[in-house]
Structures are given as structure tokens and as C-alpha cells.
């Protein structure tokens, strides 16, 4: 909901702040006063085109900002506008707050600030929540918050994509649409995979052959984790066997001569025996002191020394005489060859081989593999076709109800004999599916009884199309509320030219329906009819002021002010008769009194 619209230096409006009502707000004023600038401001903050010619004379830039209040979405669905600025399928399930967060902007106090600056020279600047963003981001966020039905904007509903979005939003077919997109996504993924195999068949076969040969080469060598380090250590021991034997023997002779059959003098004692003798000597001391503790430490050292002797004895007993050094070097060479090609380590080689086994499946373009994938593609196609059928049936049911409701509304809007028909036609041919289903959707409008049925947007005047859009939004709000209990809590609808060619009782009915839409959504209408403006919860008057004699550069200035109580009665009277006579004032009071839902 739009809480506040601020404007500076836009056309004849030097400065204006508008705080629309939560329900219906009427913008009135004499022709040429500058009411269109309010729509221009809303278009700017909605990501619309920027025109430097609209900057006020004497100003260096124009600026507009809208403050929008957000309400929690109970279902997480996109508001049911269907005619907003953004139509990207990937954002269909996102509300304004979610799109803002994707852009790195967190709403504060459930509010979003959308702003746009248009300089006289240079590019415009879009700002969301104080952060500069691309204009497309502003358009996406605004597309969830504002729907403008003006002379240019409403023509967008003439596109089949917009019509499909509108129908889907009122159909309550979220589950069917999600199921179809999942099925269609799986189908397109399979199509991409098959296309890769077919278009790269030759290179894929070569790559698959390379992988098979590589896997066979690795399997033939059959490497094991850590093997190359073990073999190199073993080779090192073999090549240095004599030095190892001599060194180990001398070490054992020093530690425990009995381990190597030492034939020296009987008085030769090893280090181990000497530690034991020293410990015993200390224990024989009966005087006070730490001799017992020192003896314990010597015996502990002797235990550690015994472990060292045991380990050295194992090296002395190791028999390396039967190992074929040439075979050992050949094995190391084979393993080194693997690591050079697929390493740098044996573990990397093994991981590469395991991954290659799976890669071959996607590269295997053999007739058997292609046949298998094509069979799976057929299954996925039929699943997507079935999901498209469910979606199409939901759309057809909603199309009939929506068209009936809209046609009923048109008769009360000075469009007797006008009707809307929504055609949901299953596509024919070998490939009827696309990202949005298997149907062609067309909104077909008959302007009057006996008139030819023509595509919407090509058979109605600006005023008729505005009233048709009002009827559609009213019907959509009723249907949406029937699905999930809410209509468009966050949506602000802007109507311009909706009262063109309307008067009398039709104008009253037009105002009544705008007020009815305002029960569930915020509505802002630019109107010149008192019968429409009288239904509004708030009314703002756009007034053209004469130029300031002291400032030739400024020229005509437009002011915007809210009118209440007697001021509003006088404005309604002016709209009725162009004067403030007692009769027109009485008529204005009566009209305001009667305009109550």
C-alpha cells in the first residue's frame, strides 16, 4: 500500500507530498492542471522510462519517492495483479519484500522506499531502500505493489503473456503450475542432455574412449593409497642394506651385546645392563635422600631402552635378500607414471578414476545409451503433458468464471452488450509445451452487441479499456478472495481515464465499483467526475497557480492539496457545475452523503 508519494521539480509541480487513503483516493482538478504529473511520478518509481524534458524549468533534476507499507503474505504467493511491471517467471512466487532482499535491501518496519532521480543531463538513478539498484529491480518490486491502468500501461494486458499471468493469479492454480514447471524442467534437462550427446557425438566418443583407456591403465596397475611411499622407503633400505646392518649391529652392541652374539671380553657390559647396575646401587643406599626416586627413573629409562633394542633387533632380522630390486623399481616407475598423468598423488589418481567411471555414462553416445535416454525422455514428456493437462483444466474453469463475472460488471459501466471471452486452447502439434504450459490464452472482447470479437486492446477505446480493466480487477479480487481469503492487500491500483465518456448513473456505478475494489486494495483514481470522486475516502486537488512575477524561470506552478469537510464540498460542487452556488453546494453535500458503501 502506498503510504506517501513525494515529488520535487517534476513538470509544473515544484514540490508535493500526497498521503493516499488506505481505501480509495481521488485526484481531481481542472483540465491541464498537471494531474498527469502524479501518474508520471508513479511511473518513475515503478521503473518506467525517464524523460529529462519533464524536469521543472530552472531545476537541475526531478525526484519522486514512494513509501510503501507491506503486509505479511500468508501463503507466500505473488499478489494477484497479473498486470504489474514484472513478468519474469522465475519471480512469480516472490513478493516485494523477497525481491528487495534478493537485491540486498531489507525492509525496515515493514516499509519499502522506492525513489527515482531524473537529472537534466545524464542517466536517471533508481534507489530502493536507500540503495542504488538497476531500474529493472525497481520495476520488479513495484510490479508487486502498483498496477497502473492508464492510456499506455493498460495496453500491456494485450500481450498473451500478461493475460496468462492475470488468469493464473485469479485461478488459484499455484499447485498445478508448480507441478507443471517441475515436470517441464525435468523434460528440458533431458532434452539438453540428449542435444549435447547428439551435437558432440564424435568428440564425446573420443573423450569416452580416452576415459576407458585411462581407467583400464589405472586398473591394470592397481595402485593402493600410500603404496608409492612404502615402495620408495623399501628401495632405500635395500640400496643401503649393508650400511643399515652395520649401523644397527654397532648400536645393539653398545646397548645390549647379547642381541648380536658379541664375542668381546667377558667384562663388556651393554648400556642396558649398566643402567640396571646403577639402579641397584642406588637402592642399596639406606641413607635418607632421593636415591629411590632416581633408581626408579633409571629403571624407566631402561624400559624405554629395551623398546629401542627390540625395534633395532627387528631391523637386524629383516631379510631383504629375496627382494628383486629391478621389479621394485619397475613398480615405482609405473606408479610415478600414473601420478604424472592423473596425480599429483596416488590418492588423486584413484579419485580421478572413480569420477571417470561416472563421466563415461554422460559421454557414452552409443546407440544403446541414446535409446535408453530417449525412452526416459518419452516418459518425462508424457508426465509433463499430463501436468499441462491439469493446469489447462484449472485455467479453463477460471477463464469461464472470470469472463462471466467481467461481462456482468460491464453492463453497469455504460457498456451494455459488451462482453469478454477468455479462450484457453490446447496447442496442437508434435511439441505443444513451453515453460508456461500447453495452452494458448487469448482475452477476446466484444465492444457492443453485434460487434466482431477482437483481441483485447485492439477493440476498445482508452476509456472503455480502463472500465474493462476495472471490471477485470474487481472480478479478480472477488475470485482471489474466494481462493485464499485475501485479494490484493499490498496492491495499489491506479486508474486514469476510467471515466472517459461516462456520466449520470453510469458515473455513480463507476464510483461505486472503484470503492468496492478499495475494500480489499488501495485505489487511486484520477477523475473529472464528481460522481466518482464522491466515493473516495480522501480527495486531493491539483491546482494551477499563475507564474510568480519575480521568477520568470518558474512559470506556471501546480500545487497539490488534500481537501476535507467544507473544502471538499466546494470542490465537488465545482466539479458538478463549475461554480459554488448554493444549489451546487447542496447537490455536492447530497452526493457525498449518498456515496457510501
KEDOTOR-10698 format. One record per residue (C-alpha): x, y, z. Coordinates in steps of 0.05 Angstrom, whole numbers, padded with zeros to 5 digits, always signed. Each point is the difference from the previous one (the first is absolute). Layout:
<sedos>
XYZ ...
</sedos>
This chain:
<sedos>
+00000+00000+00000 +00026+00069-00019 +00006+00040+00065 +00033+00062-00029 +00019+00028-00068 +00050+00057-00002 +00016+00041-00062 +00051+00055-00014 +00012+00039-00064 -00042-00045-00045 -00034+00040-00055 -00041+00057+00030 +00003-00032+00070 +00056+00032+00039 -00015-00039+00064 -00056-00044+00023 -00014-00054+00052 -00061-00045-00005 -00021-00049+00053 -00054-00042-00033 -00055-00034+00040 +00004-00074+00012 -00064-00008-00040 -00018+00045-00058 +00034+00066-00017 -00025+00048-00053 +00046+00049-00037 -00040+00057-00030 +00013+00068-00031 -00012+00040-00062 +00022-00025-00067 +00073+00017-00012 +00016+00011+00073 +00052-00054+00000 -00035-00062+00026 +00040-00041-00050 +00064+00017+00038 -00024-00043+00058 -00005-00058-00047 +00068+00017-00027 +00029-00002+00071 -00032-00068+00012 +00026-00025-00066 +00071+00024+00017 +00002-00037+00067 -00028-00061-00036 +00060-00003-00045 -00032+00036-00059 +00039+00040-00053 +00032+00064+00024 -00009+00064-00041 +00046+00058+00016 -00049+00048-00034 -00048-00010+00059 +00049+00033+00049 -00029+00066+00024 +00028+00063-00033 +00059+00026+00038 +00012-00065+00039 +00059-00046-00012 -00037-00064+00015 -00069-00030+00016 -00011-00048+00058 -00056-00045+00021 -00006-00048+00058 -00053-00049+00023 -00004-00030+00069 -00037-00067+00000 -00026-00038+00060 +00005-00075-00005 -00045-00052+00031 +00020-00072+00012 -00021-00048-00055 -00031-00061+00034 +00012-00046-00059 +00062+00032-00028 -00035+00008-00067 +00010+00059-00046 -00056+00051+00005 -00054-00014-00051 +00010+00060-00045 +00024-00036-00061 +00010+00066-00036 +00059+00029+00039 +00066+00020-00028 +00037-00065+00010 -00015-00063-00038 +00061-00043+00012 -00022-00071+00014 +00057-00012+00048 -00028+00055+00046 -00073-00022-00002 +00001-00028+00070 +00036+00060+00031 -00033+00059+00034 +00029+00070+00002 +00039-00012+00064 +00033-00063-00027 +00021+00035-00065 +00029+00058+00041 +00039-00049+00043 +00029-00032-00063 +00026+00069-00017 +00031+00007+00069 -00053+00046+00029 -00035-00019+00065 -00068+00034+00011 +00000+00042+00063 -00062-00001+00044 -00037-00036-00056 +00011+00059-00047 +00036+00007-00067 +00025+00067-00029 +00000+00003-00076 +00032+00063-00029 +00022+00026-00068 +00043+00060-00019 -00002+00028-00071 +00055+00052-00015 -00004+00050-00056 +00064-00032-00027 +00023-00071+00010 -00033-00064+00022 -00056-00008+00050 +00014-00034+00067 -00044-00053+00031 +00002-00009+00075 -00031-00055+00042 +00003+00007+00076 +00056+00050-00006 +00042-00045-00045 +00012+00014-00073 -00027-00057-00042 -00011-00014-00074 -00065+00028-00028 -00023-00072-00014 +00003-00016+00074 -00043+00061+00016 -00049-00024-00053 -00003-00070+00029 -00014+00026+00070 -00051+00051-00024 -00033-00054-00042 -00021-00034+00065 -00025+00066+00030 -00030+00043-00055 -00045-00014-00060 -00011+00061-00045 -00059+00000-00046 +00014+00059-00044 -00001+00013-00075 +00068-00032-00012 +00008-00048+00058 -00066-00037-00008 +00018-00020-00071 +00050-00049+00028 -00058-00046+00017 -00007-00010-00075 +00060-00046+00002 -00014-00074+00007 +00053-00006+00055 -00035+00053+00043 -00068-00032-00012 +00027-00068+00022 +00030+00031+00063 -00066+00034+00016 -00039-00064-00009 +00048-00041+00041 -00003+00049+00057 -00075-00004+00005 -00005-00074-00015 +00032-00023+00065 +00041-00050-00040 +00065+00009+00038 +00007-00074+00014 -00015-00021-00072 +00048+00053-00027 +00056-00022+00047 -00011-00073-00018 +00002+00015-00074 +00063+00042+00005 +00035-00056+00038 -00020-00050-00053 +00018+00047-00057 +00067+00015+00033 +00018-00074+00003 -00020-00007-00073 +00042+00059-00023 +00060-00026+00040 -00006-00067-00037 -00007+00036-00067 +00064+00039+00015 +00036-00064+00018 -00022-00035-00064 +00018+00061-00041 +00070+00001+00030 +00009-00074-00017 -00025+00008-00071 +00036+00065-00017 +00066-00022+00031 -00006-00073-00018 +00069-00006-00032 +00038+00038+00054 -00040-00035+00053 +00019-00068-00027 +00073+00021-00002 -00004+00025+00071 -00035-00064+00023 +00053-00042-00034 +00054+00040+00035 -00034-00010+00067 -00008-00075-00012 +00073-00008-00019 +00022+00041+00059 -00044-00040+00048 +00028-00065-00029 +00071+00025+00008 -00011+00020+00072 -00036-00066+00016 +00056-00040-00032 +00051+00033+00046 -00049-00006+00058 +00030+00054+00045 -00014+00003+00075 +00000+00061+00044 +00070+00014+00030 +00031-00055-00042 +00052+00042-00036 +00028+00028+00065 +00005-00071+00029 +00036-00026-00061 +00050+00057-00003 +00016-00009+00073 +00011-00074-00011 +00044+00014-00060 +00041+00047+00042 +00010-00054+00053 +00022-00051-00053 +00049+00048-00032 +00030+00016+00068 -00007-00070+00031 +00075-00007+00017 +00003+00067+00034 -00065-00015+00037 +00025-00068+00025 +00066+00028+00023 -00031+00059+00035 -00054-00041+00034 +00051-00052+00023 +00045+00052+00031 -00058+00034+00034 -00024-00066+00029 +00070-00018+00023 +00003+00065+00039 -00069-00009+00030 -00005-00076+00010 +00059-00042-00027 -00040-00064+00010 -00047+00019-00057 +00056-00006-00052 +00041-00058+00030 +00056+00047+00019 +00065-00039+00013 +00038+00055+00036 +00031-00003+00069 -00042-00029+00056 +00001+00066+00036 -00035+00036-00058 -00067+00024+00025 -00055+00034-00043 -00035+00064+00017 -00062-00037+00023 +00038-00042+00050 +00037+00061+00025 -00066+00037+00013 -00024-00059+00041 +00064-00002+00040 -00004+00074+00014 -00072-00007+00024 +00018-00058+00046 +00058+00040+00029 -00047+00058+00017 -00051-00046+00032 +00055-00029+00044 +00009+00068+00034 -00038+00002+00066 +00014+00073+00015 -00055+00052-00008 -00005+00035-00067 -00032-00006-00069 +00040-00062-00019 -00062-00044-00007 -00032+00050-00047 +00063+00004-00042 +00003-00076-00003 -00072-00001-00025 +00018+00049-00055 +00059-00043-00022 -00044-00061-00004 -00050+00040-00042 +00056+00020-00047 +00020-00073-00005 -00071-00019-00020 +00001+00051-00056 +00069-00025-00020 -00028-00071-00004 -00052+00024-00051 +00055+00032-00042 +00040-00065+00003 -00061-00039-00021 -00013+00045-00060 +00073-00003-00022 -00001-00075+00006 -00058-00002-00049 +00042+00039-00051 +00057-00048+00011 -00045-00059-00013 -00032+00031-00063 +00016-00041-00060 +00005+00042-00063 +00042-00048-00039 -00058-00031-00038 -00029+00067-00025 +00011+00012-00074 +00024+00072-00004 -00015+00003-00075 -00073-00020+00011 -00005+00050+00057 +00026+00056-00044 -00047-00021-00056 -00060+00004+00047 +00022+00069+00025 +00008+00022-00073 -00071-00022-00017 -00029+00036+00060 +00041+00063-00016 -00029-00002-00071 -00071-00001+00029 +00013+00060+00045 +00031+00040-00057 -00062-00010-00043 -00056+00001+00052 +00034+00020+00065 +00036+00032+00034 -00012-00055+00051 -00023-00072-00004 -00062+00020+00039 -00015+00052-00055 +00009-00054-00053 -00050-00046+00034 -00051+00058+00009 +00008+00019-00074 -00014-00072-00021 -00062-00005+00044 -00028+00065-00029 +00016-00021-00071 -00043-00062+00009 -00061+00046+00010 +00021+00050-00055 +00000-00055-00051 -00075-00009+00009 -00014+00071-00025 +00052-00005-00055 -00022-00068-00024 -00038+00017-00064 -00008-00072-00021 -00066-00018-00033 -00020-00039+00061 +00013+00059+00046 -00037+00048-00045 -00058-00048-00004 -00002-00005+00075 -00001+00076+00009 -00052+00009-00055 -00044-00049+00036 +00008+00040+00064 -00015+00063-00039 -00065-00030-00025 -00020-00016+00071 +00016+00071+00023 -00038+00030-00059 -00063-00038+00017 +00007+00021+00073 +00006+00074-00022 -00058-00009-00048 -00044-00027+00057 +00021+00058+00045 -00016+00049-00056 -00069-00031-00006 -00014+00010+00074 +00024+00072-00005 -00042+00012-00063 -00063-00026+00033 +00011+00047+00059 +00009+00058-00048 -00061-00018-00040 -00044-00002+00062 +00027+00067+00024 -00006+00030-00070 -00074-00015-00004 -00014+00029+00069 +00043+00062-00011 -00031+00015-00068 -00070-00008+00029 +00014+00047+00058 +00033+00053-00044 -00057-00001-00050 -00049+00010+00058 +00039+00060+00025 +00004+00032-00069 -00075+00009-00005 +00002+00047+00060 +00057+00041-00029 -00036+00030-00061 +00023-00059-00043 -00066-00036-00013 +00010-00057-00049 +00075-00002+00013 +00029-00067+00020 +00065-00035+00014 +00017-00070-00020 +00064-00034+00022 +00023-00055-00047 +00046-00054+00030 +00019-00042-00060 +00044-00062+00006 +00056+00004-00052 +00004-00050-00056 +00062-00029-00032 +00059-00043+00020 +00028+00048+00051 -00058+00038+00034 +00035+00015+00066 +00039+00060+00023 +00023+00027+00067 -00071+00023+00017 -00041-00060-00021 -00033-00028-00062 -00054+00053-00011 -00009+00062-00042 -00039+00053+00040 -00037+00058-00033 -00044+00053+00032 -00053+00016-00053 -00043+00062+00007 -00066+00018-00033 -00011+00075+00005 -00076-00001-00011 -00054-00048-00021 +00012-00022-00072 +00072+00025-00001 +00054-00048-00022 +00039-00035+00054 +00071+00026-00001 +00063-00007+00043 -00002+00043+00062 +00037+00065-00009 -00017+00005-00074 -00075+00008+00006 -00011+00051+00055 +00011+00074+00010 +00043+00026+00057 -00060+00012+00045 -00032-00066-00018 +00065-00037+00013 +00007+00034+00068 -00070-00022+00020 +00013-00069-00027 +00063-00004+00043 -00040+00024+00060 -00051-00055-00012 +00057-00050-00006 +00034+00023+00064 -00066-00002+00038 -00015-00070-00024 +00071-00022+00014 -00003+00027+00071 -00065-00038+00013 +00028-00065-00029 +00066+00006+00036 -00034+00013+00066 -00041-00063-00012 +00064-00041-00008 +00042+00023+00059 -00041+00050+00038 +00041+00061-00022 +00001+00039-00064 +00055+00052-00010 +00018+00026+00070 +00065+00031-00024 -00023+00022-00069 -00013+00072-00020 -00043+00008-00062 +00006+00065-00040 -00056+00017-00048 +00004+00056-00052 -00052+00016-00053 -00046-00051+00031 -00057+00051-00003 +00011+00021-00072 -00067+00006-00036 -00040-00017+00063 -00052+00041+00037 -00064-00004+00040 -00019-00066+00032 +00058-00035-00033 +00049+00047+00034 -00032-00017+00067 +00006-00075-00015 +00072+00011-00021 +00016+00034+00066 -00037-00054+00038 +00043-00054-00032 +00065+00037+00012 -00020+00006+00073 -00017-00075+00001 +00069-00017-00026 +00029+00046+00053 -00029-00044+00055 +00055-00052-00014 +00052+00043-00035 +00024+00072-00002 -00029+00038-00059 +00023+00067-00027 -00043+00030-00056 +00012+00062-00042 -00069+00025-00017 -00039+00061-00023 -00067-00028+00023 -00030+00021+00066 -00041-00065+00000 +00065-00039+00002 +00040+00045+00047 -00056+00000+00051 +00012-00074+00015 +00072+00013+00021 +00025-00005+00071 +00048+00057-00015 +00003+00053-00055 +00058+00041-00025 -00008+00060-00045 +00052+00019-00052 -00001+00075-00011 +00036+00043-00051 +00029+00063+00029 +00020+00061-00042 +00074+00012-00011 +00039+00039+00052 +00014+00070-00026 +00067+00000+00035 +00023-00066-00030 -00009-00005-00076 +00037-00067-00002 -00052-00036+00041 -00061+00014-00042 -00066-00035+00018 +00003-00037+00066 -00046-00058+00020 -00018-00013+00072 -00030-00063+00029 -00041+00004+00064 -00049-00045+00036 -00071+00028+00008 -00044-00019+00059 -00067+00021+00029 -00024+00066-00031 +00059+00004-00047 -00018-00067-00029 -00073+00020-00007 +00022+00061-00039 +00045-00042-00045 -00056-00050-00014 -00046+00059-00015 +00051+00028-00049 +00004-00067-00034 -00076-00004-00006 -00015+00069-00028 +00064+00040-00004 -00024+00046+00055 -00013+00002+00075 -00073+00022-00001 -00046-00021+00057 -00033-00050-00046 +00065-00032-00021 +00024-00002+00072 -00063-00034+00022 +00006-00049-00057 +00073-00014+00021 -00020-00013+00072 -00055-00047-00022 +00047-00037-00048 +00052-00010+00055 -00053-00025+00047 -00027-00050-00050 +00070-00026-00020 +00007-00049+00055 +00009-00075-00006 
</sedos>
